[in-house]
Amino acid sequence: MGRGKIVIRRIDNSTSRQVTFSKRRNGLLKKAKELAILCDAEVGVIIFSSTGKLHEFASSSMKIVTERYNKVKEEHHQLLNLSSQAKFWQGEAIQLRQQLQYLQQSHRQLLGEELFGLNINELQNLETQLEKSLKGVRIKKEQGLTNEVKELQHKGNLVAHENKELHKSLNLLLQEHAELKEKAYQLHSNNNELHAHISLQLSQPQPQRNYLPTETMKLGLQLNSKTC
């Protein structure tokens, strides 16, 4: 008779459980050693008993095996992440492509193209959307014109203020010019009077002439001759 099939479950009897653990542990370690030798495989087995005791086997070194395991596991995890990211971005690309097609179709419909196949409700919605868009454009345009008018008014006020200041400066310059002209005229008049006074003082005296009558001169000469 063959051995009966053993039910795989926890052994309640502690003694039987310990015996079974020892047998199967030894068998597992033996199979691991055989696998490493026969197949040139790098094998590492770590076993903790229920009491916390460590049992291990490594075909080369447990440190080398664990380091290789961690490295391969990390690379596998990175590959899984890359694969997941690739799938995610592929899905995003598909969605963006669909959105682009929808937007292009909506744009053509807004331009009055490719309207075939649209029912009354869809045409009504398109008309409503166009009216809203047109209203928004008008509001934006009016706002822009209002801002430009305000800017022009502000610039006009600045120009008017500058013109007023320039007018004041011009009046001051004209007043100063008139005052300088008046002073120049007075200075010119004073110079003319002084020049005339100096000319009168420096004029040469004229020689005095004897305007006695001829007869008187003759009588004088006769008197002188007689006296002599």
C-alpha positions as CSV (number, residue, x, y, z in Angstrom):
1,M,0.0,0.0,0.0
2,G,1.2,3.5,-0.8
3,R,1.4,6.4,1.6
4,G,-1.8,8.3,2.1
5,K,-2.1,11.9,1.0
6,I,-1.2,14.3,3.8
7,V,-3.4,17.3,4.4
8,I,-1.4,20.5,4.2
9,R,-2.3,22.3,7.4
10,R,-0.8,23.3,10.7
11,I,0.2,20.3,12.9
12,D,-1.3,20.8,16.3
13,N,1.0,18.4,18.2
14,S,4.2,20.3,19.0
15,T,6.4,17.2,19.0
16,S,5.1,16.0,15.7
17,R,5.4,19.6,14.3
18,Q,9.0,19.8,15.4
19,V,9.9,16.4,13.9
20,T,8.2,17.3,10.6
21,F,10.1,20.6,10.6
22,S,13.4,18.9,11.0
23,K,12.8,16.4,8.3
24,R,11.4,18.8,5.7
25,R,14.1,21.4,6.5
26,N,16.9,18.9,5.9
27,G,15.2,17.7,2.7
28,L,14.7,21.3,1.5
29,L,18.4,22.2,2.2
30,K,19.5,19.0,0.5
31,K,17.4,19.8,-2.6
32,A,18.8,23.3,-2.7
33,K,22.4,22.0,-2.6
34,E,21.6,19.5,-5.3
35,L,20.0,22.2,-7.5
36,A,23.1,24.4,-7.1
37,I,25.5,21.6,-8.0
38,L,23.5,20.0,-10.8
39,C,22.3,23.1,-12.6
40,D,25.2,25.5,-11.7
41,A,22.6,27.8,-10.1
42,E,23.1,30.3,-7.4
43,V,20.8,29.3,-4.6
44,G,20.1,30.8,-1.2
45,V,17.7,29.4,1.4
46,I,16.7,31.1,4.6
47,I,14.5,29.4,7.2
48,F,13.3,30.6,10.6
49,S,11.7,28.0,12.9
50,S,8.7,28.7,15.1
51,T,11.1,29.3,18.0
52,G,13.0,31.9,15.9
53,K,16.1,29.8,15.1
54,L,17.8,30.6,11.8
55,H,18.7,27.9,9.2
56,E,20.2,28.9,5.9
57,F,22.1,27.6,2.9
58,A,23.9,29.5,0.2
59,S,25.7,28.0,-2.8
60,S,28.3,30.8,-2.7
61,S,27.7,33.4,0.0
62,M,24.5,34.5,1.6
63,K,25.6,38.1,1.3
64,I,26.3,37.8,-2.4
65,V,23.0,36.0,-2.9
66,T,21.0,38.6,-1.0
67,E,22.7,41.6,-2.8
68,R,22.0,40.0,-6.1
69,Y,18.4,39.4,-5.1
70,N,17.9,43.0,-4.0
71,K,19.5,44.3,-7.2
72,V,17.4,42.1,-9.5
73,K,14.3,43.0,-7.5
74,E,15.0,46.7,-7.7
75,E,15.6,46.4,-11.5
76,H,12.4,44.4,-11.9
77,H,10.6,47.1,-9.9
78,Q,12.0,49.8,-12.1
79,L,10.9,47.9,-15.2
80,L,7.5,47.5,-13.8
81,N,7.4,51.3,-13.0
82,L,8.6,52.1,-16.5
83,S,6.0,49.7,-18.0
84,S,3.3,51.3,-15.9
85,Q,4.5,54.8,-16.8
86,A,4.6,53.8,-20.5
87,K,1.0,52.5,-20.3
88,F,-0.1,55.6,-18.4
89,W,1.4,58.0,-21.0
90,Q,0.0,55.9,-23.8
91,G,-3.4,56.4,-22.3
92,E,-2.8,60.1,-21.9
93,A,-1.7,60.4,-25.5
94,I,-4.8,58.7,-26.7
95,Q,-7.0,61.0,-24.6
96,L,-5.1,64.1,-25.9
97,R,-5.4,62.9,-29.4
98,Q,-9.2,62.5,-29.0
99,Q,-9.5,65.9,-27.4
100,L,-7.5,67.4,-30.3
101,Q,-9.8,65.8,-32.8
102,Y,-12.8,67.0,-30.9
103,L,-11.5,70.6,-30.7
104,Q,-10.6,70.6,-34.4
105,Q,-14.0,69.4,-35.3
106,S,-15.6,72.0,-33.0
107,H,-13.5,74.8,-34.5
108,R,-14.5,73.8,-38.1
109,Q,-18.2,73.8,-37.0
110,L,-17.8,77.2,-35.5
111,L,-16.5,78.4,-38.8
112,G,-19.6,76.9,-40.4
113,E,-18.0,73.8,-41.8
114,E,-18.8,70.2,-41.5
115,L,-22.3,70.9,-40.2
116,F,-23.8,67.8,-41.9
117,G,-25.1,65.2,-39.6
118,L,-26.0,67.8,-36.9
119,N,-29.6,67.7,-35.6
120,I,-31.7,70.8,-34.7
121,N,-30.7,70.7,-31.0
122,E,-27.0,70.5,-31.9
123,L,-27.3,73.4,-34.4
124,Q,-29.2,75.4,-31.7
125,N,-26.4,74.7,-29.2
126,L,-23.8,75.7,-31.7
127,E,-25.7,79.0,-32.4
128,T,-26.0,79.7,-28.7
129,Q,-22.3,79.1,-28.3
130,L,-21.5,81.5,-31.2
131,E,-23.7,84.1,-29.7
132,K,-21.9,83.8,-26.3
133,S,-18.6,84.0,-28.0
134,L,-19.6,87.1,-30.0
135,K,-21.0,88.7,-26.8
136,G,-17.7,88.0,-25.0
137,V,-15.7,89.5,-28.0
138,R,-17.9,92.6,-28.0
139,I,-17.5,93.1,-24.2
140,K,-13.7,92.7,-24.5
141,K,-13.6,95.1,-27.4
142,E,-15.7,97.7,-25.6
143,Q,-13.5,97.3,-22.5
144,G,-10.4,97.9,-24.7
145,L,-11.9,101.0,-26.3
146,T,-12.9,102.4,-22.9
147,N,-9.4,101.9,-21.6
148,E,-8.0,103.6,-24.7
149,V,-10.4,106.6,-24.3
150,K,-9.4,106.9,-20.6
151,E,-5.7,106.7,-21.6
152,L,-6.2,109.4,-24.3
153,Q,-8.1,111.6,-21.8
154,H,-5.3,111.2,-19.3
155,K,-2.7,112.1,-21.9
156,G,-4.9,115.1,-23.0
157,N,-5.1,116.4,-19.4
158,L,-1.3,116.1,-19.2
159,V,-0.8,118.0,-22.4
160,A,-3.3,120.7,-21.3
161,H,-1.4,121.1,-18.0
162,E,1.9,121.3,-19.8
163,N,0.4,123.8,-22.2
164,K,-0.8,125.9,-19.3
165,E,2.6,125.8,-17.7
166,L,4.3,126.8,-20.9
167,H,1.8,129.7,-21.3
168,K,2.7,130.9,-17.9
169,S,6.4,130.6,-18.6
170,L,5.9,132.5,-21.9
171,N,4.1,135.3,-20.1
172,L,6.9,135.6,-17.6
173,L,9.5,135.7,-20.4
174,L,7.5,138.4,-22.3
175,Q,7.2,140.4,-19.0
176,E,11.0,140.1,-18.4
177,H,11.7,141.0,-22.0
178,A,9.5,144.2,-21.7
179,E,11.3,145.1,-18.5
180,L,14.7,144.6,-20.0
181,K,13.6,146.6,-23.1
182,E,12.5,149.5,-20.8
183,K,15.7,149.4,-18.8
184,A,17.7,149.4,-22.1
185,Y,15.7,152.4,-23.3
186,Q,16.3,154.3,-20.1
187,L,20.0,153.4,-20.2
188,H,20.3,154.6,-23.8
189,S,18.6,157.9,-23.0
190,N,20.9,158.5,-20.0
191,N,23.9,157.8,-22.2
192,N,22.8,160.3,-24.8
193,E,22.3,163.1,-22.2
194,L,25.7,162.4,-20.7
195,H,27.4,162.4,-24.1
196,A,25.7,165.8,-24.9
197,H,26.9,167.3,-21.6
198,I,30.4,166.1,-22.1
199,S,30.5,167.6,-25.7
200,L,29.5,171.0,-24.4
201,Q,32.2,171.0,-21.8
202,L,35.0,170.0,-24.2
203,S,34.1,172.4,-27.0
204,Q,37.0,174.8,-28.0
205,P,36.6,178.5,-27.3
206,Q,36.2,180.7,-30.4
207,P,38.6,183.7,-31.0
208,Q,37.2,187.1,-30.4
209,R,37.1,189.6,-33.4
210,N,37.1,193.4,-33.3
211,Y,34.1,194.6,-35.0
212,L,34.8,198.4,-34.6
213,P,33.9,200.6,-37.5
214,T,36.6,201.6,-40.0
215,E,36.3,205.2,-39.2
216,T,36.9,204.7,-35.6
217,M,40.0,202.7,-36.4
218,K,41.2,205.6,-38.6
219,L,40.7,208.1,-35.8
220,G,42.6,206.0,-33.4
221,L,45.5,205.8,-35.8
222,Q,45.5,209.6,-36.3
223,L,45.5,210.2,-32.6
224,N,48.4,207.9,-32.2
225,S,50.4,209.6,-34.9
226,K,49.8,213.0,-33.4
227,T,50.9,212.0,-30.0
228,C,54.1,210.7,-31.4
